[in-house]
Amino acid sequence: MKNKFLFLGIAAALFIACESDDTSDIVINDNSITTTNNNSGGEEPPADTTVNLNGLYTADLTLDSAIDYVVTGPVLMASGTTLTIPAGMTVRAEPIGVNAYIAIQQGARINAVGTSSNPIVLTSNATSPSSGDWGGLVLCGRAPINSTPDGSEDIATSEVGALAFGGNTPTDNSGNVEYVRIEYAGGAIDGNAELNGLSVYGVGSGTTIDFVQIFEGSDDGFEFFGGTVNASHLVVVNAEDDSIDWTEGFIGTLTDVYVQHGNSHDKAFECDGYNTDFSNEGGYFSAPTVTNVTVVGDGTDDDDEAIRLRAGTQGTFTNVVINNYAEGFDLDGDAGDNPTGQGVLDDLLNIVDVTFNNVTVTLKNDTGAVFNEADVISGVGNGTGTDIATWGAGWTVGIN
């Protein structure tokens, strides 16, 4: 899934702009370009101003709602800085794929707090936008990941940009992302170097992720690479890959999740206990708590899977509704390094109160372990899902 290199410290490279506390300060010129057009004659009207954003920012960056901002390359917030985006603002990115994204590096923070009536929108600058136009939003924290030894300060690096993430600070704070809609993001350099709508790398529980939608993304909607963050009110509409993805020992909570699939999609949830392309150095598995979930498929594929649980992932799903799928839950694993089935037998993987509507196979067991559906799923027919009509009103788009 995700190939990375691990280091005790990481040397920064100018082009990829990777930063860690062990390196000397890097100064990259601010590449912002401002153009101002003023009408001549009479009283001077307000300026029509555009600012291009790219490069490494070593001081706080507060966006002005009177200015149009365009992301023209990687926007990298250095440790100790804060990116502030006011409510109601739209920030656009040039449609150059993963070469344009916004990254909050370790030690930096974002303050993007909209409202239901004035959400913040991060979108494409294309005349006719489409999925994968840009790389989306990336958060990098210092919370634990299981691709490094448990309790260590070791880090990993992201597959795009080689950004440092991970550590041993469960309560790490990467800032606040609230009432934010991320559109036409995601994309890949190759099959192992991808960005998502919101890429969440080793982010700690001091971070707020609440009321966030990913719309028309080309890769995953939300992907959690380890960490302890508690995210809520998440919406993914028409992701072309998985809508919710976790790996590397994610142990946070996801509360009130709505997933709606279009014609091109993969899983609603793809859940890995660890990064199978690397290793489980930490010796533990992802084990989040997921509560109040509605998944709506398009019902067109005979092999659609709503929720895939694999590579030893543990955790609890509670109050789930799954509509229009060939398979509801698909469990994959083995008796070796990927003990998903053993997690069921040890009562570490549970599904409580779930309703299946137009689902052909409710549970598929490909783990090698022997158990009945009742050993993992209880309360069939009791799930009510999430009330997207109430909490999603006013700031989401594309919901059927």
KAWOTA-V139645 format. One record per backbone hydrogen bond with DSSP energy under -0.5 kcal/mol. NH is the residue of the N-H (numbers start at 1). CO is the residue of the C=O. If there is no record, write none. Layout:
BEGIN
nh:NH co:CO
nh:NH co:CO
END
This chain:
BEGIN
nh:3 co:192
nh:7 co:155
nh:17 co:13
nh:18 co:13
nh:23 co:20
nh:28 co:26
nh:31 co:29
nh:31 co:54
nh:35 co:50
nh:37 co:48
nh:38 co:36
nh:48 co:37
nh:49 co:47
nh:50 co:35
nh:51 co:68
nh:52 co:33
nh:53 co:70
nh:55 co:74
nh:57 co:76
nh:58 co:56
nh:61 co:82
nh:63 co:61
nh:63 co:84
nh:65 co:63
nh:67 co:64
nh:68 co:49
nh:69 co:67
nh:69 co:90
nh:70 co:51
nh:71 co:92
nh:72 co:53
nh:72 co:70
nh:73 co:53
nh:75 co:101
nh:76 co:55
nh:76 co:74
nh:77 co:75
nh:77 co:103
nh:78 co:57
nh:78 co:76
nh:80 co:107
nh:81 co:78
nh:83 co:109
nh:84 co:61
nh:84 co:82
nh:85 co:111
nh:88 co:118
nh:89 co:86
nh:91 co:121
nh:92 co:69
nh:93 co:123
nh:94 co:71
nh:96 co:94
nh:97 co:133
nh:99 co:96
nh:100 co:97
nh:101 co:73
nh:102 co:136
nh:103 co:75
nh:104 co:138
nh:105 co:77
nh:105 co:103
nh:108 co:105
nh:109 co:81
nh:110 co:174
nh:111 co:83
nh:112 co:176
nh:113 co:85
nh:113 co:111
nh:114 co:112
nh:114 co:178
nh:115 co:118
nh:120 co:179
nh:121 co:89
nh:122 co:181
nh:123 co:91
nh:123 co:121
nh:125 co:93
nh:129 co:126
nh:132 co:185
nh:133 co:130
nh:133 co:184
nh:134 co:184
nh:135 co:97
nh:135 co:100
nh:137 co:197
nh:138 co:102
nh:139 co:199
nh:140 co:104
nh:141 co:201
nh:143 co:202
nh:146 co:248
nh:148 co:145
nh:150 co:281
nh:152 co:149
nh:155 co:7
nh:156 co:165
nh:158 co:163
nh:161 co:159
nh:162 co:158
nh:165 co:156
nh:166 co:141
nh:167 co:143
nh:169 co:142
nh:172 co:169
nh:174 co:172
nh:176 co:110
nh:177 co:208
nh:178 co:112
nh:179 co:210
nh:179 co:211
nh:180 co:211
nh:181 co:120
nh:182 co:213
nh:183 co:122
nh:183 co:181
nh:184 co:215
nh:186 co:196
nh:187 co:195
nh:189 co:193
nh:190 co:193
nh:193 co:190
nh:195 co:187
nh:197 co:220
nh:198 co:221
nh:199 co:137
nh:200 co:198
nh:200 co:223
nh:201 co:139
nh:201 co:199
nh:202 co:200
nh:202 co:225
nh:205 co:170
nh:206 co:172
nh:207 co:172
nh:207 co:204
nh:208 co:175
nh:209 co:207
nh:209 co:230
nh:210 co:177
nh:211 co:232
nh:212 co:233
nh:213 co:180
nh:214 co:235
nh:215 co:182
nh:215 co:213
nh:216 co:237
nh:218 co:185
nh:221 co:242
nh:222 co:243
nh:223 co:198
nh:224 co:245
nh:225 co:200
nh:225 co:223
nh:226 co:224
nh:226 co:247
nh:227 co:144
nh:228 co:203
nh:229 co:203
nh:230 co:207
nh:231 co:229
nh:231 co:253
nh:232 co:209
nh:233 co:255
nh:234 co:256
nh:235 co:212
nh:236 co:258
nh:237 co:214
nh:238 co:260
nh:240 co:217
nh:241 co:219
nh:243 co:267
nh:244 co:268
nh:245 co:222
nh:246 co:270
nh:247 co:224
nh:249 co:273
nh:251 co:227
nh:253 co:229
nh:254 co:289
nh:255 co:231
nh:256 co:291
nh:257 co:292
nh:258 co:234
nh:259 co:294
nh:260 co:236
nh:261 co:296
nh:265 co:263
nh:266 co:241
nh:268 co:305
nh:268 co:306
nh:269 co:306
nh:270 co:244
nh:271 co:308
nh:272 co:246
nh:272 co:270
nh:273 co:310
nh:276 co:274
nh:278 co:275
nh:281 co:279
nh:282 co:146
nh:283 co:280
nh:286 co:273
nh:287 co:250
nh:288 co:314
nh:289 co:252
nh:290 co:288
nh:290 co:316
nh:291 co:254
nh:292 co:318
nh:293 co:319
nh:294 co:257
nh:295 co:321
nh:296 co:259
nh:297 co:295
nh:297 co:323
nh:299 co:324
nh:304 co:301
nh:306 co:327
nh:307 co:328
nh:308 co:269
nh:309 co:307
nh:309 co:330
nh:310 co:271
nh:313 co:310
nh:314 co:286
nh:315 co:348
nh:316 co:288
nh:317 co:350
nh:318 co:290
nh:319 co:352
nh:320 co:353
nh:321 co:293
nh:322 co:355
nh:323 co:295
nh:324 co:357
nh:325 co:358
nh:327 co:304
nh:328 co:361
nh:329 co:362
nh:330 co:307
nh:331 co:364
nh:332 co:309
nh:332 co:330
nh:333 co:366
nh:334 co:338
nh:340 co:338
nh:343 co:339
nh:344 co:340
nh:345 co:341
nh:346 co:342
nh:347 co:344
nh:348 co:343
nh:349 co:343
nh:350 co:315
nh:351 co:376
nh:352 co:317
nh:353 co:378
nh:354 co:379
nh:355 co:320
nh:357 co:322
nh:357 co:355
nh:360 co:325
nh:361 co:326
nh:362 co:360
nh:364 co:329
nh:366 co:331
nh:366 co:364
nh:371 co:369
nh:375 co:372
nh:376 co:373
nh:377 co:373
nh:378 co:351
nh:381 co:354
nh:382 co:379
nh:388 co:386
nh:390 co:387
nh:391 co:387
nh:392 co:388
nh:393 co:390
nh:395 co:392
nh:396 co:392
END
